[in-house]
Amino acid sequence: MIKGLYEAHLPVKSLEISIEFYRKLGLKFAWRDEDTAFFWIS
């Protein structure tokens, strides 16, 4: 379990692929705009 992480910025080549990757890791998708996506760790 991740504890103590407040915020991280990770540049990626493909936002679509990255969104799917982090969803599969169990992060909860919060929202996105054109070039940014936010997730919650629950």
mmCIF file of the N, C-alpha and C atoms, coordinates in Angstrom:
data_MODEL
# 
_entry.id   MODEL 
# 
loop_
_atom_site.group_PDB 
_atom_site.id 
_atom_site.type_symbol 
_atom_site.label_atom_id 
_atom_site.label_alt_id 
_atom_site.label_comp_id 
_atom_site.label_asym_id 
_atom_site.label_entity_id 
_atom_site.label_seq_id 
_atom_site.pdbx_PDB_ins_code 
_atom_site.Cartn_x 
_atom_site.Cartn_y 
_atom_site.Cartn_z 
_atom_site.occupancy 
_atom_site.B_iso_or_equiv 
_atom_site.pdbx_formal_charge 
_atom_site.auth_seq_id 
_atom_site.auth_comp_id 
_atom_site.auth_asym_id 
_atom_site.auth_atom_id 
_atom_site.pdbx_PDB_model_num 
ATOM 1   N N  . MET A 1 1  ? 0.843   -1.185 0.000   1.00 0.00 ? 1  MET A N  1 
ATOM 2   C CA . MET A 1 1  ? 0.000   0.000  0.000   1.00 0.00 ? 1  MET A CA 1 
ATOM 3   C C  . MET A 1 1  ? 0.886   1.246  0.000   1.00 0.00 ? 1  MET A C  1 
ATOM 4   N N  . ILE A 1 2  ? 0.532   2.221  -0.796  1.00 0.00 ? 2  ILE A N  1 
ATOM 5   C CA . ILE A 1 2  ? 1.271   3.481  -0.840  1.00 0.00 ? 2  ILE A CA 1 
ATOM 6   C C  . ILE A 1 2  ? 0.761   4.380  0.291   1.00 0.00 ? 2  ILE A C  1 
ATOM 7   N N  . LYS A 1 3  ? 1.682   4.895  1.099   1.00 0.00 ? 3  LYS A N  1 
ATOM 8   C CA . LYS A 1 3  ? 1.324   5.820  2.179   1.00 0.00 ? 3  LYS A CA 1 
ATOM 9   C C  . LYS A 1 3  ? 2.218   7.049  2.077   1.00 0.00 ? 3  LYS A C  1 
ATOM 10  N N  . GLY A 1 4  ? 1.643   8.207  2.273   1.00 0.00 ? 4  GLY A N  1 
ATOM 11  C CA . GLY A 1 4  ? 2.425   9.416  2.338   1.00 0.00 ? 4  GLY A CA 1 
ATOM 12  C C  . GLY A 1 4  ? 2.644   10.153 1.023   1.00 0.00 ? 4  GLY A C  1 
ATOM 13  N N  . LEU A 1 5  ? 2.124   9.649  -0.073  1.00 0.00 ? 5  LEU A N  1 
ATOM 14  C CA . LEU A 1 5  ? 2.288   10.341 -1.350  1.00 0.00 ? 5  LEU A CA 1 
ATOM 15  C C  . LEU A 1 5  ? 1.217   11.414 -1.492  1.00 0.00 ? 5  LEU A C  1 
ATOM 16  N N  . TYR A 1 6  ? 1.631   12.650 -1.730  1.00 0.00 ? 6  TYR A N  1 
ATOM 17  C CA . TYR A 1 6  ? 0.658   13.724 -1.883  1.00 0.00 ? 6  TYR A CA 1 
ATOM 18  C C  . TYR A 1 6  ? 0.348   13.978 -3.352  1.00 0.00 ? 6  TYR A C  1 
ATOM 19  N N  . GLU A 1 7  ? 1.392   14.115 -4.153  1.00 0.00 ? 7  GLU A N  1 
ATOM 20  C CA . GLU A 1 7  ? 1.174   14.470 -5.556  1.00 0.00 ? 7  GLU A CA 1 
ATOM 21  C C  . GLU A 1 7  ? 2.391   14.066 -6.379  1.00 0.00 ? 7  GLU A C  1 
ATOM 22  N N  . ALA A 1 8  ? 2.145   13.624 -7.619  1.00 0.00 ? 8  ALA A N  1 
ATOM 23  C CA . ALA A 1 8  ? 3.230   13.280 -8.534  1.00 0.00 ? 8  ALA A CA 1 
ATOM 24  C C  . ALA A 1 8  ? 2.839   13.706 -9.940  1.00 0.00 ? 8  ALA A C  1 
ATOM 25  N N  . HIS A 1 9  ? 3.819   14.151 -10.706 1.00 0.00 ? 9  HIS A N  1 
ATOM 26  C CA . HIS A 1 9  ? 3.602   14.543 -12.100 1.00 0.00 ? 9  HIS A CA 1 
ATOM 27  C C  . HIS A 1 9  ? 4.476   13.645 -12.963 1.00 0.00 ? 9  HIS A C  1 
ATOM 28  N N  . LEU A 1 10 ? 3.832   12.903 -13.856 1.00 0.00 ? 10 LEU A N  1 
ATOM 29  C CA . LEU A 1 10 ? 4.566   11.958 -14.691 1.00 0.00 ? 10 LEU A CA 1 
ATOM 30  C C  . LEU A 1 10 ? 4.279   12.232 -16.164 1.00 0.00 ? 10 LEU A C  1 
ATOM 31  N N  . PRO A 1 11 ? 5.263   12.739 -16.905 1.00 0.00 ? 11 PRO A N  1 
ATOM 32  C CA . PRO A 1 11 ? 5.061   12.943 -18.342 1.00 0.00 ? 11 PRO A CA 1 
ATOM 33  C C  . PRO A 1 11 ? 4.975   11.592 -19.053 1.00 0.00 ? 11 PRO A C  1 
ATOM 34  N N  . VAL A 1 12 ? 4.041   11.459 -19.981 1.00 0.00 ? 12 VAL A N  1 
ATOM 35  C CA . VAL A 1 12 ? 3.832   10.200 -20.712 1.00 0.00 ? 12 VAL A CA 1 
ATOM 36  C C  . VAL A 1 12 ? 3.681   10.476 -22.197 1.00 0.00 ? 12 VAL A C  1 
ATOM 37  N N  . LYS A 1 13 ? 3.920   9.462  -23.009 1.00 0.00 ? 13 LYS A N  1 
ATOM 38  C CA . LYS A 1 13 ? 3.742   9.588  -24.462 1.00 0.00 ? 13 LYS A CA 1 
ATOM 39  C C  . LYS A 1 13 ? 2.269   9.553  -24.841 1.00 0.00 ? 13 LYS A C  1 
ATOM 40  N N  . SER A 1 14 ? 1.513   8.643  -24.218 1.00 0.00 ? 14 SER A N  1 
ATOM 41  C CA . SER A 1 14 ? 0.113   8.461  -24.568 1.00 0.00 ? 14 SER A CA 1 
ATOM 42  C C  . SER A 1 14 ? -0.747  8.533  -23.315 1.00 0.00 ? 14 SER A C  1 
ATOM 43  N N  . LEU A 1 15 ? -1.566  9.565  -23.230 1.00 0.00 ? 15 LEU A N  1 
ATOM 44  C CA . LEU A 1 15 ? -2.436  9.718  -22.067 1.00 0.00 ? 15 LEU A CA 1 
ATOM 45  C C  . LEU A 1 15 ? -3.465  8.599  -22.007 1.00 0.00 ? 15 LEU A C  1 
ATOM 46  N N  . GLU A 1 16 ? -4.005  8.201  -23.140 1.00 0.00 ? 16 GLU A N  1 
ATOM 47  C CA . GLU A 1 16 ? -5.012  7.130  -23.169 1.00 0.00 ? 16 GLU A CA 1 
ATOM 48  C C  . GLU A 1 16 ? -4.446  5.817  -22.622 1.00 0.00 ? 16 GLU A C  1 
ATOM 49  N N  . ILE A 1 17 ? -3.266  5.449  -23.085 1.00 0.00 ? 17 ILE A N  1 
ATOM 50  C CA . ILE A 1 17 ? -2.638  4.206  -22.623 1.00 0.00 ? 17 ILE A CA 1 
ATOM 51  C C  . ILE A 1 17 ? -2.299  4.315  -21.133 1.00 0.00 ? 17 ILE A C  1 
ATOM 52  N N  . SER A 1 18 ? -1.820  5.454  -20.716 1.00 0.00 ? 18 SER A N  1 
ATOM 53  C CA . SER A 1 18 ? -1.460  5.652  -19.318 1.00 0.00 ? 18 SER A CA 1 
ATOM 54  C C  . SER A 1 18 ? -2.676  5.604  -18.401 1.00 0.00 ? 18 SER A C  1 
ATOM 55  N N  . ILE A 1 19 ? -3.792  6.169  -18.831 1.00 0.00 ? 19 ILE A N  1 
ATOM 56  C CA . ILE A 1 19 ? -5.019  6.115  -18.033 1.00 0.00 ? 19 ILE A CA 1 
ATOM 57  C C  . ILE A 1 19 ? -5.422  4.664  -17.800 1.00 0.00 ? 19 ILE A C  1 
ATOM 58  N N  . GLU A 1 20 ? -5.402  3.866  -18.851 1.00 0.00 ? 20 GLU A N  1 
ATOM 59  C CA . GLU A 1 20 ? -5.763  2.451  -18.707 1.00 0.00 ? 20 GLU A CA 1 
ATOM 60  C C  . GLU A 1 20 ? -4.781  1.720  -17.793 1.00 0.00 ? 20 GLU A C  1 
ATOM 61  N N  . PHE A 1 21 ? -3.496  2.004  -17.941 1.00 0.00 ? 21 PHE A N  1 
ATOM 62  C CA . PHE A 1 21 ? -2.475  1.377  -17.110 1.00 0.00 ? 21 PHE A CA 1 
ATOM 63  C C  . PHE A 1 21 ? -2.721  1.664  -15.629 1.00 0.00 ? 21 PHE A C  1 
ATOM 64  N N  . TYR A 1 22 ? -2.947  2.929  -15.269 1.00 0.00 ? 22 TYR A N  1 
ATOM 65  C CA . TYR A 1 22 ? -3.127  3.274  -13.859 1.00 0.00 ? 22 TYR A CA 1 
ATOM 66  C C  . TYR A 1 22 ? -4.468  2.786  -13.311 1.00 0.00 ? 22 TYR A C  1 
ATOM 67  N N  . ARG A 1 23 ? -5.476  2.682  -14.152 1.00 0.00 ? 23 ARG A N  1 
ATOM 68  C CA . ARG A 1 23 ? -6.737  2.065  -13.718 1.00 0.00 ? 23 ARG A CA 1 
ATOM 69  C C  . ARG A 1 23 ? -6.504  0.599  -13.364 1.00 0.00 ? 23 ARG A C  1 
ATOM 70  N N  . LYS A 1 24 ? -5.735  -0.120 -14.180 1.00 0.00 ? 24 LYS A N  1 
ATOM 71  C CA . LYS A 1 24 ? -5.439  -1.530 -13.909 1.00 0.00 ? 24 LYS A CA 1 
ATOM 72  C C  . LYS A 1 24 ? -4.628  -1.707 -12.636 1.00 0.00 ? 24 LYS A C  1 
ATOM 73  N N  . LEU A 1 25 ? -3.855  -0.698 -12.259 1.00 0.00 ? 25 LEU A N  1 
ATOM 74  C CA . LEU A 1 25 ? -3.107  -0.757 -11.004 1.00 0.00 ? 25 LEU A CA 1 
ATOM 75  C C  . LEU A 1 25 ? -4.011  -0.517 -9.789  1.00 0.00 ? 25 LEU A C  1 
ATOM 76  N N  . GLY A 1 26 ? -5.245  -0.103 -10.047 1.00 0.00 ? 26 GLY A N  1 
ATOM 77  C CA . GLY A 1 26 ? -6.187  0.095  -8.953  1.00 0.00 ? 26 GLY A CA 1 
ATOM 78  C C  . GLY A 1 26 ? -6.394  1.540  -8.535  1.00 0.00 ? 26 GLY A C  1 
ATOM 79  N N  . LEU A 1 27 ? -5.772  2.494  -9.255  1.00 0.00 ? 27 LEU A N  1 
ATOM 80  C CA . LEU A 1 27 ? -6.013  3.889  -8.930  1.00 0.00 ? 27 LEU A CA 1 
ATOM 81  C C  . LEU A 1 27 ? -7.385  4.296  -9.447  1.00 0.00 ? 27 LEU A C  1 
ATOM 82  N N  . LYS A 1 28 ? -8.059  5.159  -8.715  1.00 0.00 ? 28 LYS A N  1 
ATOM 83  C CA . LYS A 1 28 ? -9.404  5.599  -9.086  1.00 0.00 ? 28 LYS A CA 1 
ATOM 84  C C  . LYS A 1 28 ? -9.300  6.854  -9.954  1.00 0.00 ? 28 LYS A C  1 
ATOM 85  N N  . PHE A 1 29 ? -9.810  6.768  -11.174 1.00 0.00 ? 29 PHE A N  1 
ATOM 86  C CA . PHE A 1 29 ? -9.785  7.898  -12.103 1.00 0.00 ? 29 PHE A CA 1 
ATOM 87  C C  . PHE A 1 29 ? -10.646 9.029  -11.565 1.00 0.00 ? 29 PHE A C  1 
ATOM 88  N N  . ALA A 1 30 ? -10.095 10.235 -11.505 1.00 0.00 ? 30 ALA A N  1 
ATOM 89  C CA . ALA A 1 30 ? -10.822 11.401 -10.987 1.00 0.00 ? 30 ALA A CA 1 
ATOM 90  C C  . ALA A 1 30 ? -11.346 12.267 -12.133 1.00 0.00 ? 30 ALA A C  1 
ATOM 91  N N  . TRP A 1 31 ? -10.461 12.775 -12.990 1.00 0.00 ? 31 TRP A N  1 
ATOM 92  C CA . TRP A 1 31 ? -10.875 13.588 -14.142 1.00 0.00 ? 31 TRP A CA 1 
ATOM 93  C C  . TRP A 1 31 ? -9.691  13.800 -15.070 1.00 0.00 ? 31 TRP A C  1 
ATOM 94  N N  . ARG A 1 32 ? -9.993  14.309 -16.246 1.00 0.00 ? 32 ARG A N  1 
ATOM 95  C CA . ARG A 1 32 ? -8.937  14.639 -17.202 1.00 0.00 ? 32 ARG A CA 1 
ATOM 96  C C  . ARG A 1 32 ? -9.332  15.842 -18.030 1.00 0.00 ? 32 ARG A C  1 
ATOM 97  N N  . ASP A 1 33 ? -8.327  16.479 -18.600 1.00 0.00 ? 33 ASP A N  1 
ATOM 98  C CA . ASP A 1 33 ? -8.564  17.500 -19.612 1.00 0.00 ? 33 ASP A CA 1 
ATOM 99  C C  . ASP A 1 33 ? -7.766  17.065 -20.837 1.00 0.00 ? 33 ASP A C  1 
ATOM 100 N N  . GLU A 1 34 ? -7.411  17.975 -21.693 1.00 0.00 ? 34 GLU A N  1 
ATOM 101 C CA . GLU A 1 34 ? -6.753  17.604 -22.953 1.00 0.00 ? 34 GLU A CA 1 
ATOM 102 C C  . GLU A 1 34 ? -5.432  16.866 -22.767 1.00 0.00 ? 34 GLU A C  1 
ATOM 103 N N  . ASP A 1 35 ? -4.626  17.294 -21.789 1.00 0.00 ? 35 ASP A N  1 
ATOM 104 C CA . ASP A 1 35 ? -3.304  16.680 -21.640 1.00 0.00 ? 35 ASP A CA 1 
ATOM 105 C C  . ASP A 1 35 ? -2.950  16.296 -20.212 1.00 0.00 ? 35 ASP A C  1 
ATOM 106 N N  . THR A 1 36 ? -3.927  16.202 -19.324 1.00 0.00 ? 36 THR A N  1 
ATOM 107 C CA . THR A 1 36 ? -3.699  15.869 -17.934 1.00 0.00 ? 36 THR A CA 1 
ATOM 108 C C  . THR A 1 36 ? -4.768  14.924 -17.419 1.00 0.00 ? 36 THR A C  1 
ATOM 109 N N  . ALA A 1 37 ? -4.366  13.958 -16.596 1.00 0.00 ? 37 ALA A N  1 
ATOM 110 C CA . ALA A 1 37 ? -5.315  13.063 -15.951 1.00 0.00 ? 37 ALA A CA 1 
ATOM 111 C C  . ALA A 1 37 ? -4.985  13.007 -14.460 1.00 0.00 ? 37 ALA A C  1 
ATOM 112 N N  . PHE A 1 38 ? -6.012  12.939 -13.616 1.00 0.00 ? 38 PHE A N  1 
ATOM 113 C CA . PHE A 1 38 ? -5.844  12.861 -12.181 1.00 0.00 ? 38 PHE A CA 1 
ATOM 114 C C  . PHE A 1 38 ? -6.465  11.574 -11.655 1.00 0.00 ? 38 PHE A C  1 
ATOM 115 N N  . PHE A 1 39 ? -5.758  10.946 -10.740 1.00 0.00 ? 39 PHE A N  1 
ATOM 116 C CA . PHE A 1 39 ? -6.219  9.708  -10.110 1.00 0.00 ? 39 PHE A CA 1 
ATOM 117 C C  . PHE A 1 39 ? -6.139  9.836  -8.599  1.00 0.00 ? 39 PHE A C  1 
ATOM 118 N N  . TRP A 1 40 ? -6.961  9.067  -7.918  1.00 0.00 ? 40 TRP A N  1 
ATOM 119 C CA . TRP A 1 40 ? -6.923  8.948  -6.454  1.00 0.00 ? 40 TRP A CA 1 
ATOM 120 C C  . TRP A 1 40 ? -6.363  7.590  -6.109  1.00 0.00 ? 40 TRP A C  1 
ATOM 121 N N  . ILE A 1 41 ? -5.575  7.531  -5.056  1.00 0.00 ? 41 ILE A N  1 
ATOM 122 C CA . ILE A 1 41 ? -5.126  6.252  -4.509  1.00 0.00 ? 41 ILE A CA 1 
ATOM 123 C C  . ILE A 1 41 ? -6.057  5.930  -3.356  1.00 0.00 ? 41 ILE A C  1 
ATOM 124 N N  . SER A 1 42 ? -6.759  4.800  -3.461  1.00 0.00 ? 42 SER A N  1 
ATOM 125 C CA . SER A 1 42 ? -7.679  4.463  -2.368  1.00 0.00 ? 42 SER A CA 1 
ATOM 126 C C  . SER A 1 42 ? -7.254  3.224  -1.641  1.00 0.00 ? 42 SER A C  1 
# 
